């Protein structure tokens, strides 16, 4: 009787181990195809399509604002409203606001000479290519008191 009981214990133990093994094999996957395993390797190729511009530019298209009148004021400032003292050489868009019929705005310097008319008011937009040097702006009828300058490097 002990031999039969011993064999029964061995068989039950073997079945229990088999059940544990089957349960462990099924854990960790929600897929219906538990036995199917597919490995996919993906190769990715990246092509750099960045173009490099090798031309030198300095402040091209930057905006400057000039104003004259209606009182006895004249100025040149950046688009942010900061007074211009020095600028790098380059191309600029200059917006001139002439607000007084007794004034004009004239800008002169290396390669540049632009001005508004004394009797007219309004806004004038001009493109200027500023080169290294000193630029002066002035109201011609009031040159002694309405003037200024800035440097281009």
C-alpha positions in Angstrom: 0.0 0.0 0.0 2.8 2.3 0.7 4.2 1.7 -2.8 1.0 2.6 -4.4 0.7 5.8 -2.3 4.3 6.7 -3.1 3.6 6.3 -6.9 0.4 8.3 -6.6 2.3 11.1 -4.9 5.0 11.0 -7.6 2.4 11.1 -10.4 0.4 13.9 -8.7 3.7 15.9 -8.2 4.6 15.4 -11.8 1.2 16.6 -12.9 1.4 19.6 -10.6 4.8 20.6 -12.0 3.5 20.2 -15.6 0.5 22.4 -14.7 2.8 25.1 -13.3 5.0 24.9 -16.4 2.0 25.4 -18.7 0.6 28.3 -16.7 4.1 30.0 -16.6 4.4 29.6 -20.4 1.1 31.4 -20.9 1.8 34.3 -18.6 2.9 37.7 -19.8 1.0 37.7 -23.1 -2.5 38.8 -24.0 -2.2 37.5 -27.5 -4.2 34.5 -28.7 -1.2 33.2 -30.5 0.9 32.4 -27.4 3.2 30.1 -29.2 3.9 32.3 -32.2 6.8 34.7 -31.8 7.9 37.0 -34.6 10.9 39.2 -34.5 11.0 42.2 -36.8 14.1 44.3 -37.4 13.6 47.8 -38.9 16.5 49.6 -40.6 16.1 53.4 -40.7 18.1 55.5 -43.1 18.2 59.3 -42.5 19.3 61.6 -45.3 20.4 65.1 -44.4 18.8 67.5 -46.9 19.8 70.7 -45.1 21.1 73.3 -47.5 23.9 75.6 -46.4 23.8 79.2 -47.6 27.4 80.3 -47.9 26.7 83.9 -48.8 27.5 86.5 -46.2 24.6 88.7 -45.0 24.5 91.4 -42.5 21.1 92.6 -41.1 19.5 92.4 -44.6 16.0 93.6 -44.5 16.2 95.0 -40.9 13.8 97.8 -40.3 14.8 101.3 -39.2 12.4 104.1 -38.4 13.1 107.8 -38.9 10.9 110.6 -37.6 10.8 114.4 -38.0 8.4 116.9 -36.4 5.8 117.9 -35.7 7.8 119.8 -33.1 11.5 120.3 -33.3 12.5 116.6 -33.0 14.3 114.3 -35.4 15.4 110.7 -34.8 16.5 107.4 -36.2 15.6 104.3 -34.2 15.4 100.5 -34.6 12.1 98.7 -35.1 12.0 98.3 -31.3 12.2 102.0 -30.8 15.8 102.1 -29.5 17.8 105.1 -30.8 20.4 104.1 -33.4 24.0 104.8 -32.4 25.8 102.1 -34.3 24.7 99.5 -36.9 26.5 96.7 -38.8 26.8 97.4 -42.5 24.0 95.9 -44.6 20.7 96.5 -46.3 17.9 98.2 -44.3 14.3 99.2 -44.9 14.0 102.8 -43.7 10.5 104.1 -42.8 10.5 107.9 -42.7 7.6 109.7 -40.9 7.6 113.4 -41.8 5.1 114.9 -39.4 5.7 118.7 -40.0 5.1 121.0 -42.9 8.0 123.1 -41.8 10.5 120.2 -41.7 12.1 117.6 -43.8 14.3 114.5 -43.1 17.6 114.1 -44.9 20.0 111.1 -44.4 23.4 111.2 -45.9 26.5 109.0 -45.7 28.7 106.7 -47.8 26.5 105.7 -50.8 23.3 107.1 -49.3 21.4 110.4 -49.9 17.7 110.3 -49.2 15.3 113.1 -48.1 11.7 114.2 -47.8 10.2 117.5 -49.0 9.8 120.4 -46.6 6.2 121.3 -47.4 4.9 117.7 -47.5 4.0 115.3 -44.7 3.5 111.6 -44.7 5.3 108.3 -44.6 8.0 107.3 -47.1 9.7 103.9 -47.3 13.1 103.5 -48.8 15.7 100.7 -49.0 19.2 101.8 -48.1 22.5 99.9 -48.3 24.6 101.2 -45.4 28.4 100.9 -45.6 31.0 101.4 -43.0 31.2 105.1 -42.0 29.3 108.0 -40.4 25.7 108.8 -41.4 24.1 112.1 -40.6 20.4 113.0 -40.5 19.1 116.5 -40.4 16.1 118.8 -41.0 17.5 121.2 -43.6 15.6 124.3 -42.5 16.6 123.7 -38.8 20.0 122.1 -39.3 21.6 123.8 -36.3 19.2 122.3 -33.8 17.6 119.3 -35.6 20.4 116.8 -36.4 22.0 113.6 -35.4 24.4 110.9 -36.6 25.2 107.2 -36.2 28.1 104.9 -37.1 28.0 101.9 -39.4 30.7 99.3 -38.8 
